[in-house]
Amino acid sequence: MNFLNRKIALKLTMIGVFLLLACQNENQYLDLIKLNSIVSDDLKNTSTKINYQGILINHRFETTVQDLEKVHTKNYLKEVYNKFRSEHYHTAASRSESEHIALPGPNALLEASKVVLVDFPYEKIENFNSLLLPEENYFNLDMVAADFDNFTVQDIHSNHLIIDQYYSQNLDYLVLKEIAQNPAIYDHLDAELQRVSRSEWSTYWCTMELSLRNGYGLVRASIAYTLAGVRARTSSSNYYADLNASDSRRDAYRHVLWNSLLANYYFTIVSKTMRLGFAELVTNARETTCGGPNEADAREMDYHNNFIGRDLWDQNTTYRTLLGIRVGLRKPSTSDLKEIARYRVDKRSCFIVKEHPDDVVFNYTVVETRQEILNMNATTIVYIRERIAPKLQRTQVSYDFSDCGGGSDSGFNEFVDINHIDGNTIDLDDPCVRRIYTTTFVSACFISKDANYNPY
């Protein structure tokens, strides 16, 4: 990002702080003025007014109006990318590139986006991109208000899907240009992935084509897909290193966290629906169109846990409001999602004993296992292989008031009523009250054909 754009971003941050303070002190203030009425002259001088889907925009990106209006498909983006490559090599006069080459892969897109994203209003993702935002967990409302001419808070809320599409189109365009103009930095980043895992490469591109076809974009989708997948796999192997990666509690945790992170990392201004829809598209594609073969019960287990992961994110994400209008999301952190997912897996999951360790007569068939999963409560995480979750430790507290009664000579019973003694209420924090802690162990949920089976 050039110096002028950094200067603009910094000014927008300062404007954002001012607007938030103004809103807190006098809510009527933003009802009466346009959000972008104090946008700096620098931004006005570096933008061009365009009409995008019937909305006036202070357009400050290099993307042409014609490119903004194009539907982004894999073939179209490949043409754009190759045009940038040709321009670069023609200018550099280093070599001629007449042949069309494939689009850059996930690692190149991820690294290039770090350079470009500072010009966009998206929130920060932990350990990924650093943005000039007053609050890292929120998108930059003031940058949006500056770009979309004369928009009020209500306008942003009403047109958030168009706003998302506008930024997504520009993001695809600028990230591809960044990679094309710097081949020495990016060209080698995906070579190892292509060499080591052709199936993963194919799955990635199959998923990205579905993402483009359904309006989720390339770069937004690729960032969420890559970060969520890597972090869910790493976390599951760290927490459950001694468990098999397939159909166990480790696998259940990975699917729950994966879905939560896909929704958490996919950029939108205010839409939960788009984030959840993207997460569902990616994980369903993995089970069907874009993934390898999976037995029906294992696939049902994945569908079941994937849904719980999306619901977990949904339940822990609230809306950010301004003047009572939804203008953003308050998202959980990655560490919060890991903690919630792990608790749910270890304390509130259920083990279907598909393969009995002692007697095959008690084994479930694939059809039977799938049906048991379908019968399961929609909020209960399920797994069908390896060890059961440890027993849940529960501690209950009871209270001994025997030291509060003054003994039998005073006329009180040895144990007195908690609510009164000689007409006075006893506080549970009173020194005379003794706490008694009783710890019990509650078995984790399991389902088996063998009525006498104990999996512990």
N, C-alpha and C positions, 0 to 999 in steps of 0.2 A: 504494500500500500504506500502511495507517495505521501510526501510531507503534508500537502494540503489536505488530503483526505484524513490523515491522522489528526490534524488541527480541527477539522470539522467534527470528527467523532468525539474529540475531547470537549468541544463546545456543546455538542448535543448531550453529553453526559451531565454537564453543568446545568443545562436547561432542564434535564429530567429531574434533577434534585430540586430545582426551583419549583417545578410544576407539582411535584409530589408534596412539597411543603405547603404550597398554596392550597392544594386540595384538602390537606389535613386541617388547615386553619379556616378555610372559608369555602365550603363545598359549592356554593353558588358561583364561584369564580369561573370554573371551567365550563359551566353551563352557558356563560355569556360570551366567551371568546373562543376563537379557533385555537386548537392546540399548537399549530405551527406559526402563530402570529409573531413569535420572537425568534424564529429561525435566523441564523446568521446570514449576512450578505455573502460570505464565502460559499455557502451551499447554493444559494440562489445563482451565483455567478458561474458555478461549475455544473449546473444541471440544465436540461432542456425540457420544456413542457411537451408531453406527448399524451395521446389519448389511448388508454389501455382498457379494453372491454367497457368503454363508456365512462371511464374515470380519468380525470386529469392527474398526471403524475409529474413531479419534478424529477425527471429521469437523469441520473448521474452516472449510470453504467455505460460501458461501451457497446452493449448489445443493441442492435438496430431494432426498430419497430417491427420490421418484417420477421426478424428472428424471434422476437417475443411472441408473435402471432402463430408461429409454427408449432405444430404438435410434435413433442419430443418423442421420437422413436429411436430405436437403436441405430437404424440405417441413417436417419437424418443426423443424429449426433456424430456418427462416424464420418459423414461428409463434412460437417463443421470442423471436426478435429483434424481431418486430413487437409482441409483448406488452411488451417493454422500452421500445420507442419510444413506445408509447401511454402507459405509466406516466410516462415522462419528460415528454412534452408536456402531459399532464394536470396533473402537479405544477408544471411551469414556467408553465402557463397562457398559453403564448405562441401556440399555434395548435392546431387540432384535426387529428389525423391518423387518419382512419378507414380509409383505403385501405391495403392490404397493399403493402409495397415489397420489393424484392429484397434478398437478403443482401449485406452489404458485400463488396468485392472484395479482391484479394491485398494491395494496399498498405495499406488500412485495417486488415486483419487483422494484418499485419506490425507496424505501428506500435502498435496497441493491445496486442499481445502483450508488447511491451517493458515496459508498465506492470504487467501481470499476472504475468509469468513469475517475478518475484522470490519469489512465494509457492509456487513449484513446485520440485521437487528436480533439475531438469534442469541439464546442464552448460552452460557458456558457449560460444556460437558467436562466433568472432573478429569484432570490429567490429559486433556486433549487440546482445546483451543482457548486462547486467552483473548477475551473481548473487553472493550472499554465500556463496561456497563456499571451503573450505580449499584445494582444488586445482581450478583453473578447468576443467580438461579432464575432470573426473569429476562425476557426479551426486552429490547430497547424500544419502548413505546414511543419515545420522542423522535427516534429516527424514522419510525413509520409515519408519524404525524408530519414530519418534515418532507418525506418523499411523496405522500399522498396529499395533494393540494387541497387546502381548506377542509380537511377532515376533522370532525369532532370525535369524541370518545365513542359516541353512538355509531358514527360512520365506520369506525374501525371494527367495532363489534359486528355490524351488519354485513360488512364486506370482507371478513377475515379470510374466507376461502380464496377470493380473488387476490388478496394481498399475499397469501401463501404461494399461490401460483406464480405471481409476478416475481417474487424473490427466487423461487425455485428455478424458473426459466433463466434468470440472470446467473444464478449460481452454477448451473450446468455449463453455461456458455463460458464463464470466466475461469472456472477450474480447468476445463479442457484447454483453454488458451494458455493458462499458466504452465501446464504440462508440455504442450506443444512447443512453447518458446524456450523451455529449459530441459531438453532431452537428456543432458548429462546428469541431471539431478534425479529424474523420475523413471527413465526408460528401464533401468535394471531392477526396480523394486518388486516387480511381480514375476520375475524369471524363475525364482525358486518355487513359488506356488504352482506355476504352470508345470514345472519339471517334476515336482514331488507328488502332486495330487491333481491329476487331470479331472477326476470325478468332482472334486470340490470346486475346481475352476468352472466346470460345466454347470454345476448346481448354482453357483454364484450368478453366472450370466443368464441362466434360465430364470432365476428369481428377479434379476434386474429388468429383464424384458417384460415380465409380468408387472413389475412396479411401474414401468413407463406406460404400459398399456392401460393401467388403471389410474393414471394421473398422479402417481406418487413421486415422479421425477427420478433422476439418476443419482446425483450427488447426495441429496438428502437421504435417499434410500441406502446408498452404499455406505455412508458414514454409520448409520444406525445398524445396518446388517453386520458390518465388520466389527465395530466396537462391542456390540451386544454379544455376538457369537464368541469372540475371543475371551471376553471377560466372564461369560457364563461357563465356558469350558474350563478356564483357569481356576475359577472359584470352586467349581464342583470337584476338580481333581485335588485342590488344596484341602477342602473340608472332608472329602470322602476318599482319600487316597487308597484305602484298603478295600474299597468296594469296586465291583465291576462297573464299567461305564454303560452297560446296556441293561435297561429294565429294572434297575435297582433303585434304592433311595438316592444314590448319586445321580442317576439319570433323571429321576423325578425332580430333584432340586435344580438340575441344569435347565430343564424345560420351563419350570416355573420362573426362575430368574431370567432366562433368555427372553421370554415373552414380556416380562416387566421392563427389561432394559430396552427392548426394541421400541416399546411405546415411549419410554423415557428419553431415548436418544433421537427419535425422529422429530425434526424441527417443524413446529407449527406455531402460529401466533397465539391462538386461543382454543383450537379444536382438540378435544379429547377423541372425538369420533375418528378423525383422520389417523391419529396415532394408534388407536386400537385396531382400526381397519388394516393399517400397514402391518402391524404385528401379526394379525390373523392371516393376512395374505402370505407373508414370508413363511410362517410355520406350517400352514396348510400345504403350501407348495413343496415344502421339504418332505411331507408325508405322501405326496401324490405326484404331481406333474414333474417336479424337479429333483425328487429324491430317489434313493435306491429302494429295493424291495424290503418290505417290513411285514411281519406276520400281523394278522388282523387284530389280535389282542394287544400286541405291542403298539400298534398304530393307535388303537383306542385309548391306551394308557397315555400316549403322547397328546392326543387331542384333549383328553380330560385335564391333564396337568397344564397344558398350554392355556386353556381357558382360565384356570385358576390363577396363572401368572398374570394374565391381562386384567383379571378382576382385582387381583392384589394391587396392581398399579393404579387402577381406576379408584379403588376405595381409599388409597393414600395420596391422591392428587386432588387438590381443590382449585377453585377458580380465584384468580386475582381480580378484584373489582375496583372500579373508580367511578364515583358517583352512582354506585349501585349497578353498574354495567360491567359485564364480564369483558376484561381486556387482556387476560393472560392466565397462566397456570402457575400454581405453587406446587412444584414437583418434589417428590422425595429424593434424597441423595442415593447414590449407588450403594453406599455402605448400609443405609437404612433398608433398602430393598433386599440386600443379602441377608441381613439379620432377620427380617420378617420371613423371608422364604425358608431360611434354615430352621427357624422355630416351627413353622408350619409343617415342614417335612419330618422333623424329629419328634414333635409332640402331638401333631394332629393329622397324621397320615394313617393309611391302612394297608396292610400287607395281605395280598391274595396269594396263598401258598399254591402256586401253580404246579410245582413239582415237589411232591412229598419226599422228604429225605430218607424215609425208612420203608415205605410201601407204595409202589406205583399204582396200586388200586385206588389210592386217594388222589391221584393226579387229576388236574383239570385239563380238559381239551382246550384248544385255542378258542373254539366257539363258546365253551362254558366260561372261560376266563374273560372273554370280551363281554359276555352278558353280565357277569359279576361287576365289571367296571361300569357298565351302563346303569346297573342298579344302585351304584354308589351315590351318596350325597354329592351334589355338584361342588361343594366347597371342601371336600375331603381329598387330599392328595393321595394317590394310589401308586403302588409298585408291586411287581409280580415275581421278582427274583432276589436271591441272596438273603442276607440277614434282616431280621425284624429290627425296627427302631428300639432303642433302649427304653426300659420302663420309665414312666414319668414320675418324678419325685414330687410329692405334694406335702406341704407343711401346713398344719392347722394350729391355730392359737386358741387356748382356753385360759380362763383366769381363775386364780385361787384367791379368795377374799378372807381366808381364815385369820390373817393377821389384822384384819380391820374391825373385828367384832368385839374386842375387849375381853374375850374369854367368857366362860360360863358364869362367873361371879357377877358379871355386869348385866346378866339377864338376856344376853344375845345368844343366838345359836352360834355354833362354831363357824359355820359358813353363812354369811349374810347375803341378803339380796343386793344385787349390783346397783339397783336404783335408789335405795335409801338405807341409811343406818342412823338410827336415832333422829330421823327427820331430815338428815342431810344426804345429798347425792355424793356418791363416791366417784371420783374421776379415775378413769382407767390408768392414768399416769401417776396416780397417788402411790407413794413409796410402799404403802402397805399391800398393794396388789401385786401378786406374783404371776408372771406369765408362764404358761406351760406349753411347750412346743411339741407337737406330735407329728412325726414324719411317716408317711406311708408311701408305698410304691404302687402305681397303677399301671396295669399292663397296656401296652400299645394295642391298637386295633389290628386284628387279623381275621381272615376268613379261610377256613379249611374244611374239606370233606370229612376229615377225621375228627370226630367229636372229642376224642381224648388227646389230641395233639397239643403239645406245649412247645412253642418255638423258641423259648428262652433257654 
